[in-house]
Amino acid sequence: MKNNKVVSVHGSLVAVANRRYDVVAIGASAGGLSALMEVLSPIPQDFPSSILIVQHLHPQRKSLLAPLLAQKTALHVKQAEHGEPLLPGVAYVAPPDEHLLVGPGKVQLVHSQLVHFSRPSIDLLFESVAGTYGSRCIGVVLTGSGRDGAAGIRAIKEAGGTTMVQDPGHSEFRIMPDAALATGCVDLVLPVAEIGQTMVQLCTGSKQHA
């Protein structure tokens, strides 16, 4: 699969265009904790982009996702707060029962209706990132059940951004990656162990093979 930005051959990153990426948006659902840990683990402290994470969570329980992820990465990981600035090298985790969106350079939290039975919604995050950052964003769909993230992947692709999906055959729950792939809007299909390093290569402009 290829376009004018990325060439993917059997899940291997062959070429990356010289492009600036301001934001990486990641969506996960069932099985997402271990996948997110693996994705974030190789990312360095000086990562030049902001990372936004939606993991479907129980709406009535305090989330420990941010501190758990922080143990596995050099990045600064925190639960997102409304109105705070988006900074490079920081991973912002959606809080329970709030949609995570972005404005220009800022985090926005919105308590609007459920989307695909979920709040936070991966689709709303991806659509917000696509509308704000266009070609300067990356969308990543990881393991999960349901279709959340598919419409958002399409939005990022149509805005000129780059899209990645965890290989469904190696996902704990493949329904969500399969739904994203079915859109025909995915640039790279990768094992979870390769996604983090590929993000680094894309965002730092490295042209080495994944």
C-alpha positions as CSV (number, residue, x, y, z in Angstrom):
1,M,0.0,0.0,0.0
2,K,1.4,3.4,-0.8
3,N,0.7,7.0,-1.3
4,N,2.8,10.1,-1.7
5,K,3.9,10.1,1.9
6,V,4.6,6.5,3.0
7,V,5.3,3.2,1.4
8,S,4.4,0.1,3.3
9,V,5.5,-3.4,2.2
10,H,4.4,-6.2,4.5
11,G,4.3,-3.9,7.4
12,S,7.8,-2.5,6.9
13,L,8.5,1.2,6.7
14,V,10.4,1.7,3.5
15,A,10.3,5.4,2.9
16,V,9.2,8.5,4.8
17,A,8.7,11.9,3.3
18,N,10.3,14.9,5.0
19,R,7.3,16.2,7.0
20,R,6.6,17.8,10.3
21,Y,4.2,16.0,12.6
22,D,2.9,18.0,15.5
23,V,0.5,15.4,17.0
24,V,0.1,11.7,17.2
25,A,-3.3,10.4,18.2
26,I,-3.7,6.9,19.5
27,G,-6.9,4.9,20.1
28,A,-7.2,1.6,21.9
29,S,-10.0,-0.4,23.6
30,A,-10.0,-4.0,24.8
31,G,-6.5,-5.2,25.4
32,G,-5.2,-1.7,25.0
33,L,-3.1,-1.3,28.2
34,S,-0.4,-3.8,27.2
35,A,-0.4,-2.5,23.6
36,L,0.0,1.1,24.7
37,M,2.8,0.2,27.0
38,E,4.6,-1.5,24.1
39,V,4.0,1.4,21.8
40,L,5.3,4.1,24.2
41,S,8.3,2.1,25.6
42,P,10.8,3.0,22.8
43,I,9.8,6.7,22.5
44,P,12.5,9.1,23.9
45,Q,12.0,12.0,26.2
46,D,12.9,14.5,23.5
47,F,10.1,13.2,21.1
48,P,9.3,16.3,19.0
49,S,5.5,15.8,18.9
50,S,2.6,15.7,21.3
51,I,0.8,12.4,21.9
52,L,-2.9,12.1,22.6
53,I,-4.4,8.8,23.9
54,V,-7.9,7.6,24.1
55,Q,-8.3,4.2,25.9
56,H,-11.9,3.2,26.5
57,L,-12.3,3.3,30.3
58,H,-15.0,2.6,32.9
59,P,-16.8,5.9,33.3
60,Q,-17.2,5.7,37.1
61,R,-13.8,4.5,38.1
62,K,-10.6,6.6,38.7
63,S,-8.1,5.9,35.9
64,L,-4.6,4.7,36.7
65,L,-3.7,4.6,33.0
66,A,-1.4,7.6,33.0
67,P,0.8,6.4,35.9
68,L,0.9,2.9,34.6
69,L,2.1,4.1,31.2
70,A,4.6,6.5,32.7
71,Q,6.4,3.5,34.2
72,K,7.1,2.1,30.7
73,T,8.3,5.2,28.8
74,A,10.7,8.1,29.0
75,L,7.9,10.4,28.0
76,H,6.0,12.6,30.4
77,V,2.6,10.9,30.7
78,K,-0.3,12.7,32.3
79,Q,-4.1,12.7,32.4
80,A,-5.3,15.5,30.1
81,E,-6.7,18.7,31.6
82,H,-9.0,21.1,29.8
83,G,-7.2,24.1,28.4
84,E,-3.7,23.0,29.0
85,P,-1.1,23.5,26.2
86,L,0.0,20.7,23.9
87,L,3.7,20.2,24.4
88,P,6.2,18.0,22.6
89,G,7.4,14.9,24.5
90,V,4.1,14.7,26.5
91,A,1.5,12.0,26.3
92,Y,-2.0,13.2,27.2
93,V,-4.4,10.5,28.3
94,A,-8.2,11.1,28.1
95,P,-9.8,11.0,31.5
96,P,-12.8,8.7,32.2
97,D,-16.2,9.9,30.8
98,E,-14.8,12.9,28.9
99,H,-14.1,13.3,25.2
100,L,-10.5,14.4,24.5
101,L,-10.3,16.9,21.6
102,V,-7.8,19.6,20.5
103,G,-7.9,23.2,19.6
104,P,-4.8,25.0,18.1
105,G,-2.1,24.1,20.6
106,K,-4.5,23.2,23.4
107,V,-6.3,20.3,25.0
108,Q,-10.1,20.4,25.1
109,L,-12.3,18.1,27.2
110,V,-16.0,17.8,26.4
111,H,-18.8,15.9,28.1
112,S,-21.0,15.5,25.1
113,Q,-23.0,12.4,24.0
114,L,-21.5,8.9,23.7
115,V,-20.1,7.9,20.4
116,H,-20.1,4.2,19.6
117,F,-21.2,3.7,23.2
118,S,-18.0,5.4,24.4
119,R,-16.9,8.5,26.1
120,P,-14.0,9.2,25.4
121,S,-14.3,8.5,21.7
122,I,-11.5,7.7,19.4
123,D,-13.4,9.0,16.4
124,L,-13.9,12.4,18.0
125,L,-10.3,12.7,19.0
126,F,-9.1,11.7,15.5
127,E,-11.6,14.0,13.7
128,S,-10.6,16.9,16.0
129,V,-6.9,16.3,15.3
130,A,-7.5,16.0,11.6
131,G,-9.4,19.3,11.5
132,T,-6.8,21.2,13.5
133,Y,-3.5,19.8,12.3
134,G,-4.3,18.3,8.8
135,S,-1.3,16.7,7.3
136,R,0.8,17.3,10.4
137,C,-0.9,14.5,12.4
138,I,-0.6,10.8,12.7
139,G,-3.5,8.5,13.7
140,V,-2.9,5.0,15.3
141,V,-5.6,2.4,16.0
142,L,-4.6,-0.4,18.3
143,T,-6.4,-3.5,19.6
144,G,-10.1,-3.3,20.5
145,S,-13.6,-4.4,19.9
146,G,-16.2,-2.3,18.0
147,R,-15.8,0.3,15.2
148,D,-14.5,3.3,17.1
149,G,-11.6,4.8,15.3
150,A,-12.6,3.8,11.7
151,A,-14.3,7.1,10.9
152,G,-11.5,9.0,12.5
153,I,-8.9,7.2,10.5
154,R,-10.7,8.2,7.4
155,A,-10.8,11.8,8.6
156,I,-7.1,11.9,9.2
157,K,-6.3,10.3,5.8
158,E,-8.6,12.8,4.0
159,A,-6.9,15.7,5.8
160,G,-3.5,14.5,4.5
161,G,-2.3,12.9,7.7
162,T,-0.6,9.5,8.1
163,T,-2.5,6.5,9.5
164,M,-1.3,3.3,11.2
165,V,-3.1,0.2,12.5
166,Q,-1.9,-2.6,14.7
167,D,-1.8,-5.8,12.7
168,P,-5.2,-7.5,13.4
169,G,-3.6,-10.9,13.2
170,H,-1.4,-10.0,16.2
171,S,-4.0,-8.0,18.1
172,E,-5.6,-9.3,21.3
173,F,-8.9,-8.0,19.9
174,R,-8.9,-7.6,16.2
175,I,-12.4,-6.1,15.5
176,M,-11.3,-2.4,15.8
177,P,-8.2,-2.7,13.7
178,D,-10.2,-4.7,11.1
179,A,-12.8,-1.9,11.0
180,A,-10.1,0.7,10.5
181,L,-8.5,-1.3,7.7
182,A,-11.8,-1.8,6.0
183,T,-11.9,2.0,5.3
184,G,-9.1,1.7,2.8
185,C,-7.5,4.7,4.5
186,V,-4.5,3.0,6.3
187,D,-0.9,3.7,5.3
188,L,0.8,1.2,7.6
189,V,-0.2,-2.1,9.2
190,L,2.4,-3.0,11.8
191,P,3.0,-5.4,14.7
192,V,2.6,-3.5,17.9
193,A,6.3,-3.9,18.7
194,E,7.1,-1.8,15.6
195,I,4.6,1.0,16.0
196,G,6.5,3.1,18.6
197,Q,9.8,3.1,16.7
198,T,7.9,3.9,13.5
199,M,6.4,6.9,15.2
200,V,9.9,8.0,16.1
201,Q,11.1,7.7,12.6
202,L,8.1,9.6,11.2
203,C,8.3,12.4,13.7
204,T,12.1,12.8,13.7
205,G,12.4,12.5,9.9
206,S,14.5,9.4,10.0
207,K,14.5,7.4,6.8
208,Q,15.9,4.2,8.2
209,H,13.9,1.0,7.8
210,A,11.6,0.0,10.7
